[in-house]
């Protein structure tokens, strides 16, 4: 009798499910090692002159002339004489432009002395709304733009953590995740669980399955009046490291539990992702209603109002040629008006293909994808990031 027939005859038990998990974990580990050989860690590609000019907001001729006159250091050049830059080299050019450019502040768009840390939670009640995809693409874009970015994975499924090349079920079994900085006993400073990444200007705090314990522990802590309560724990943890960052992006789990509420209470802005379909919009409506009622209870518990600099709705997985989607996007805009971002994040095979190897479209080698497809995806994601960047700048009293 084969294994399939055995399962019908004998039933599938918890030990069988464990075997499935072990088999998948071993296979994924092999795949990750193949993908990241020889260093077995992710690394970041070099960027072309055209990409660098766009990131620095200068013309390609200006970039070329700066190299010619010696004010920019030389970088790697291929056989055809084309220059390619590492993220660190892009930052070096940004420093030079800040010292010598006519509009110095434009090259360093991050926080100034009186600006507060921007903490943005990416949320939705429903899985599949591209929360993780949006979070990591925004993080990469802002790091390349010169912001100092910290990403927090607050989802026990740890998809964002995996995107950064970590294996949470292998590497963080004994600790080292955001759970350690939030838990009610033996709590550690947030700085002790921050991981430096292969991406310049970008650090992250990983998640793992132990994070799910926070939900149960928080219920017990509330019953026993443990202080500080959940709604203050992340905000207090971030105070220790806030001077080192401009933007914090939080990938929240797809439900309104204590983890999401902890993030909402610490945030200065919310980004709600929504697929333009009737069921998704109905689910989001329920999420907003429940969030409103729950946050009111949180406010009573902490004795202060929870307010945000902005709440923006990002339409994701958008297909302009899909009539019903276009209709639902228009419907959403008619109700929420200026709260809905002008730029949607398009559904893209380039984003999906890059995701197969745990990469964003900023990481993947452009030559590995169809040029027209990746250009379309980059235009979409850049436009979304740039629009949200303007919102962040406005929160700082600029633009």
C-alpha positions in Angstrom: 0.0 0.0 0.0 1.5 3.4 -1.0 1.7 6.4 1.4 -1.4 8.1 -0.1 -3.5 5.0 0.5 -2.1 4.6 4.0 -3.2 8.1 4.9 -6.8 7.2 3.9 -6.7 4.0 5.8 -4.9 5.2 8.9 -5.6 8.9 9.0 -3.0 11.7 9.1 -1.7 12.6 12.6 0.2 15.5 14.1 3.5 13.6 13.6 2.8 13.3 9.9 2.3 17.1 9.7 5.6 17.5 11.6 7.3 15.4 8.9 5.8 17.6 6.2 7.2 20.6 7.9 10.7 19.0 8.3 10.8 18.0 4.7 9.8 21.5 3.5 12.3 23.1 5.9 15.2 20.9 4.6 14.3 21.5 1.0 14.0 25.3 1.6 17.3 25.3 3.3 18.9 23.7 0.3 17.2 26.1 -2.1 18.4 29.1 0.0 22.0 27.9 0.0 22.0 27.4 -3.7 20.5 30.8 -4.3 23.0 32.6 -2.1 26.2 30.7 -2.9 29.1 31.1 -2.2 28.5 33.3 0.8 25.2 31.7 1.7 23.8 35.2 2.5 22.1 37.6 0.3 24.1 40.4 -1.3 23.1 43.4 -3.3 23.9 44.0 -6.9 25.5 47.1 -8.4 23.3 49.9 -10.0 23.7 51.5 -13.4 24.3 55.2 -14.0 20.7 55.7 -15.1 19.4 54.2 -11.8 21.9 56.2 -9.7 21.0 59.5 -11.4 17.3 58.8 -10.7 18.0 58.0 -7.1 20.1 61.1 -6.6 17.8 63.3 -8.6 20.6 64.5 -10.9 21.0 64.1 -14.7 23.1 61.3 -16.2 25.2 64.0 -17.8 25.8 65.7 -14.5 26.9 62.3 -13.1 29.2 61.7 -16.0 30.7 65.2 -15.8 31.4 64.9 -12.1 33.4 61.8 -12.7 35.3 63.5 -15.5 36.3 66.5 -13.4 37.3 64.3 -10.5 34.7 65.5 -8.0 33.2 62.0 -7.9 35.5 59.0 -7.3 35.8 56.3 -9.9 33.7 53.1 -9.6 33.5 49.8 -11.3 33.4 50.0 -15.1 32.4 47.1 -17.4 34.1 46.3 -20.7 31.9 48.8 -22.6 32.9 51.7 -20.2 29.5 51.7 -18.4 29.8 52.6 -14.7 28.1 50.5 -12.0 27.8 51.6 -8.3 27.3 49.8 -5.0 24.8 51.1 -2.6 27.6 52.4 -0.4 29.1 54.2 -3.3 25.8 55.8 -4.1 25.7 57.1 -0.5 29.2 58.4 -0.9 28.1 60.4 -3.9 25.1 61.7 -1.9 27.5 63.0 0.8 29.6 64.8 -1.8 26.5 66.4 -3.3 25.3 67.4 0.1 28.7 69.2 0.7 29.1 70.8 -2.7 25.6 71.0 -4.3 23.5 74.1 -4.6 20.5 72.5 -2.9 22.3 70.4 -0.3 19.2 69.4 1.8 17.6 67.8 -1.3 20.3 65.1 -1.3 19.8 64.1 2.4 16.0 63.8 2.7 15.9 62.2 6.1 15.2 63.6 9.6 16.5 66.9 10.7 16.9 68.1 14.3 13.3 68.7 15.1 11.8 65.9 13.1 10.2 62.9 14.8 10.8 59.4 13.8 8.3 58.2 11.3 6.9 54.8 12.3 4.6 53.4 9.6 2.5 50.3 10.1 1.5 48.4 7.0 -1.8 46.8 7.8 -4.9 44.9 6.6 -7.3 42.4 8.1 -7.0 40.0 5.1 -4.0 38.0 3.8 -2.9 38.3 0.2 -3.2 42.1 0.1 0.6 42.5 -0.6 1.5 43.9 2.9 4.9 42.2 3.0 5.6 43.0 -0.7 4.8 46.7 -0.2 6.8 46.8 3.1 10.0 45.4 1.7 9.8 47.4 -1.6 9.3 50.6 0.3 12.2 49.8 2.7 14.5 49.1 -0.2 13.5 52.2 -2.1 13.9 54.5 0.9 17.3 53.0 1.8 18.5 53.6 -1.7 17.1 57.2 -1.5 19.3 57.9 1.5 17.0 57.4 4.4 18.1 55.3 7.4 15.5 52.6 7.6 14.5 50.0 10.2 12.0 47.3 9.3 10.1 45.3 12.0 8.6 42.0 11.2 5.6 41.7 13.5 4.0 38.7 11.8 4.8 35.2 13.4 4.8 33.7 9.9 8.0 35.7 9.3 7.7 36.2 5.6 9.5 39.5 5.7 12.3 37.9 7.7 12.7 35.2 5.1 12.9 37.9 2.4 16.0 39.2 4.0 17.7 35.8 3.7 17.2 34.6 7.2 15.7 31.2 8.1 13.7 32.0 11.3 12.8 28.3 12.0 16.5 27.5 12.1 18.3 30.7 13.1 16.0 32.2 15.8 14.8 29.1 17.6 16.5 30.2 20.8 15.6 33.9 20.4 16.8 37.0 18.7 13.4 38.2 17.4 11.1 41.1 18.0 9.4 38.9 20.6 12.4 39.2 22.9 12.0 43.0 22.9 8.2 42.9 23.6 7.8 40.0 26.0 6.8 40.5 29.6 9.6 38.5 31.3 13.3 38.8 30.6 12.7 41.5 28.0 15.8 42.7 26.1 16.6 46.1 24.5 15.5 46.4 20.9 19.1 47.1 19.9 20.0 43.5 20.9 17.7 42.0 18.2 18.3 44.4 15.4 20.0 42.6 12.5 22.3 44.4 10.1 21.4 43.5 6.5 23.2 43.2 3.2 21.3 46.4 2.2 23.1 49.6 2.9 21.1 52.0 5.2 18.6 49.2 6.1 18.4 47.2 9.3 15.7 44.8 10.4 14.2 43.0 13.4 13.2 39.4 12.6 10.1 37.5 13.6 9.5 33.8 14.4 6.8 31.5 15.6 7.5 32.4 19.3 6.0 35.8 18.5 2.5 34.2 18.5 3.0 33.7 22.3 2.7 37.4 22.7 -1.1 37.2 22.1 -1.7 34.8 25.0 0.9 36.5 27.3 -0.7 39.9 26.7 -4.1 38.7 27.7 -2.6 37.3 31.0 -0.6 40.5 31.5 -3.8 42.6 31.2 -5.6 40.4 33.7 -2.6 40.8 36.1 -2.2 44.6 35.4 1.4 44.2 34.3 3.1 47.4 33.3 3.8 48.8 30.8 0.8 47.5 29.0 1.0 46.2 25.4 0.0 49.5 23.8 3.2 51.1 25.1 5.8 48.4 24.8 6.8 48.9 21.2 6.9 52.7 21.5 9.1 52.4 24.5 11.4 49.9 22.8 11.8 52.2 19.8 12.9 55.1 22.0 16.2 53.4 22.6 17.2 53.3 18.9 15.2 56.2 17.4 18.2 58.5 16.9 19.7 56.0 14.4 16.8 56.0 12.0 14.5 58.2 9.9 11.8 55.7 9.0 10.5 52.5 10.7 8.3 50.2 8.6 6.3 47.6 10.4 4.9 44.5 8.6 1.8 43.6 10.7 0.0 40.2 10.8 -3.3 39.9 8.9 -5.5 40.1 11.9 -6.4 42.7 14.6 -4.8 41.0 17.6 -2.5 42.4 20.3 0.5 42.5 17.9 -1.3 44.7 15.4 -2.7 46.9 18.2 0.8 47.2 19.6 2.0 48.5 16.3 -0.9 50.9 15.8 -0.4 52.5 19.2 3.3 53.1 18.4 2.8 54.3 14.8 2.9 57.9 13.5 1.3 56.7 10.2 -0.7 53.9 8.7 -0.6 52.3 5.3 -3.6 50.1 4.6 -3.2 47.8 1.6 -6.3 46.8 -0.3 -6.9 44.7 -3.4 -9.6 46.5 -5.5 -12.3 43.8 -5.2 -15.7 43.9 -3.4 -14.8 41.1 -0.9 -11.5 42.8 -0.1 -13.0 46.2 0.4 -15.8 44.7 2.6 -13.1 43.0 4.7 -11.1 46.2 5.0 -14.3 48.0 6.1 -14.7 45.4 8.9 -11.1 45.9 9.8 -11.4 49.7 10.1 -14.6 49.4 12.2 -13.1 46.9 14.6 -9.8 48.9 14.7 -11.7 52.1 15.6 -13.6 50.4 18.4 -10.5 48.6 19.8 -8.2 51.6 19.6 -10.8 53.5 21.7 -10.5 50.9 24.4 -6.7 51.1 24.2 -6.9 54.9 24.6 -8.9 54.5 27.8 -6.3 52.0 29.1 -3.3 54.3 28.4 -5.0 57.6 29.2 -4.1 59.3 26.0 -5.4 59.6 22.4 -3.8 57.5 19.7 -3.3 59.7 16.7 -1.5 59.4 13.4 0.1 62.0 11.1 -1.6 60.2 8.2 -3.6 57.2 7.2 -3.2 56.2 3.5 -4.9 53.4 1.5 -2.7 51.8 -1.1 -4.4 49.9 -3.9 -2.4 46.8 -4.6 -2.3 44.0 -7.2 -3.9 46.4 -9.5 -4.6 45.6 -13.2 -5.6 48.7 -15.2 -7.1 46.5 -17.9 -9.4 44.8 -15.5 -12.8 46.6 -15.7 -14.2 45.4 -12.4 -10.9 46.4 -10.6 -10.9 49.8 -12.2 -14.6 50.3 -11.1 -13.8 49.2 -7.5 -10.8 51.5 -7.4 -12.9 54.4 -8.5 -15.6 53.4 -5.9 -12.9 53.4 -3.2 -11.6 56.8 -4.2 -15.1 58.3 -4.3 -15.7 57.3 -0.7 -12.2 57.9 0.9 -11.1 60.7 -1.5 -7.7 62.0 -0.7 -6.9 59.2 1.7 -6.5 56.8 -1.2 -3.0 57.1 -2.7 -3.0 58.3 -6.3 -0.5 55.7 -7.4 -1.5 52.0 -7.2 0.9 49.1 -6.9 0.4 47.2 -10.1 0.1 43.4 -10.3 3.4 42.5 -12.0 5.0 39.3 -13.2 8.4 41.0 -12.5 7.6 41.4 -8.8 6.3 37.8 -8.7 9.3 36.4 -10.6 11.7 38.3 -8.3 9.8 37.0 -5.3 10.5 33.4 -6.3 14.1 33.9 -5.3 13.2 36.1 -2.3 14.2 39.3 -4.1 12.6 42.6 -4.8 12.7 44.3 -8.2 15.5 46.5 -6.7 17.7 43.4 -6.1 17.1 41.3 -9.1 19.5 41.5 -12.0 17.5 43.5 -14.7 19.0 41.2 -17.4 17.2 38.3 -15.9 13.7 39.7 -16.7 12.0 41.2 -19.7 13.1 44.8 -19.9 9.6 46.2 -20.6 8.1 44.1 -17.7 10.7 45.2 -15.1 10.5 48.9 -16.2 6.7 48.8 -15.8 7.1 47.3 -12.3 9.8 49.8 -11.3 7.8 52.8 -12.5 4.8 51.6 -10.4 6.7 50.9 -7.2 8.9 54.0 -7.5 5.7 56.1 -8.0 4.1 54.6 -4.9 7.2 55.1 -2.8 7.7 58.7 -4.0 4.1 59.6 -3.2 4.4 58.2 0.3 7.7 59.9 0.7 6.0 63.2 0.0 3.5 62.4 2.7 6.4 61.7 5.1 8.1 64.9 4.2 4.8 66.8 4.8 4.6 65.2 8.3 8.0 66.7 8.9 6.6 70.1 7.9 8.4 70.2 4.5 7.1 70.5 0.9 
